[in-house]
Amino acid sequence: MAAKPPSRFRVAVCQLDVRHDKRENLARARELVHRAARRGAELVALPEMFVCPYAAELFPRYAESYPGGEALQMLSQAAREERLYLVGGSIPEREGDRLYNASFVFDPEGKLIARHRKVHLFDVDLPGGFSFRESATLSAGSGPTVFSTALGTIGVAICFDIRFPAFFREMARRGAEVIVIPGAFNMITGPAHWELLLRARAVDNQIYTVGAAPARNPAAPYVAFGHSMVVSPWAEVIARAGPEETILTAEIDREYLKNIRQKLPLAAEKSAAEGCSGDRNGKGNGV
């Protein structure tokens, strides 16, 4: 019989300053994961595209295929050596002739337990002439990703996925208590919507949301907003980073979540699948 998940556990976000040198990024990410573990974190998250600058034309150059690749090997080894669950932000994943923006999740044994491929690609034309086309190089994933751990039930979404409420409601319906969102919001959308969306999805579904952003690098081709944060099921920001490289930690209180759901039930068990862009068969991207 599986052990009951703990009532509380510590989560950490490694807000990494991502540079062009992939090996430097991996070494720095490994060091931050180690430091997060020393602070008692049992669930650690890295940012979106933590191996390379966020630029569509660079994704093919930095892409890896599972199970090989430097980043995937580092993630597995780090999870095993630090004895924690590691949400590996996201990397460009190559499968055949397709590329995906994919998040790989490893357990304390270093085993891959989930993979989320970003479903909603970032194709936008924003004020000020800013345009971005992920679809120029990336393919979309097929649906939500939720998986069981010794800490409870976790979901993963990537950046633009957060703008689709039914997508998150479907993860809550599947039992997610915490949803980790590696995301590289920019200097236009970040100040306007990053906190708003993390708080909205948290209160919509009475879950903890963990936003894992890269640190801000003004010299980068795409300048990230930073400000990783953890939000409670009552939409309280319980931990917030600034723009610089840092480690953000917070406590996840599953009893508090349960209490919120009992006092203000939102019937998350009701299916939202008909409004959810993704896998209609409920298979998602879990491994």
C-alpha positions, 0 to 999 in steps of 0.5 A, a space after each residue: 500500500 502506497 504511503 500517504 503523501 505528507 501534509 506539507 513539503 517544500 518547493 523551490 524554483 531555480 530562476 536561472 540566468 540563461 546564456 548562449 553556452 549550453 554547458 555553462 547553463 547546465 552547470 549553473 542549473 545543476 548548482 542551483 538544484 543542489 543549493 535548493 536541495 540543501 534548503 530542504 526542497 523536495 520538488 524543484 523546478 527550472 525555467 522554460 528553455 533553460 538550456 538556451 536563449 529563447 529564440 525560435 531560430 536557436 531551438 534546433 541547434 540546442 535540441 535533444 532526443 530522449 533518452 540521450 542528451 546532456 540536459 536530460 542526463 543532467 536532470 536525471 542525475 541531479 534528481 537521483 543525487 539530490 533525492 528530489 522530484 525535478 521538473 526540468 523547466 523545458 528544452 527543445 526536444 527532437 523526435 524524428 523530424 519534429 521539435 517540441 517545447 518539452 518539460 521532462 520530470 524525474 523522480 528521486 531515483 532519476 527515473 523519467 515519470 512525466 513529459 509535457 509538450 507545450 500545447 499552446 504555441 506562442 505565436 503573437 503580435 504584441 504592441 510595439 512591434 514585438 512578434 514571435 512564432 514558436 510554430 516556425 520551428 516547434 510542433 504542439 503537444 497533445 494534451 494536459 500532463 498530470 502525474 502522481 508522486 509521493 508528495 501528491 498529484 502534480 501537473 505541468 504546463 508551459 508558459 502560454 498554456 496558462 492562458 487557457 482556463 479549461 486546460 487547467 481545469 482539466 488538470 484539476 479534474 484529474 487530481 492536480 494539487 500543484 501545477 508547475 508552470 515553466 514560463 518565459 513571459 517577456 517585458 510586455 506580457 510579464 508586468 501585465 499578466 504573469 502574476 494575474 494568470 498565476 493567481 487566476 489559475 490558482 483560485 479558479 481551481 483551488 490549487 498551488 501554482 508555481 511559476 518558474 521563470 528565467 532571470 532577466 538578461 537585458 542583453 538577450 535576444 528575448 528579455 524575460 520578465 523574471 519574477 518567479 512566484 508561488 501562489 496559494 489556492 486562495 490566490 495569495 502570492 506566498 513567495 516572489 522573486 525579483 528579476 535576478 538569478 535566485 532560488 525561490 522557496 515556499 511551503 506547499 500545505 496540502 491540508 490548507 488546500 483541502 480546507 479551502 476546497 471544503 469551505 468553497 467547493 468549486 466541483 473540480 471533478 466536473 469534466 471540462 474536457 469538452 472545452 480543453 484543447 488537447 487529448 480527447 482520450 485523456 492520455 495526455 503526455 505522461 510517461 
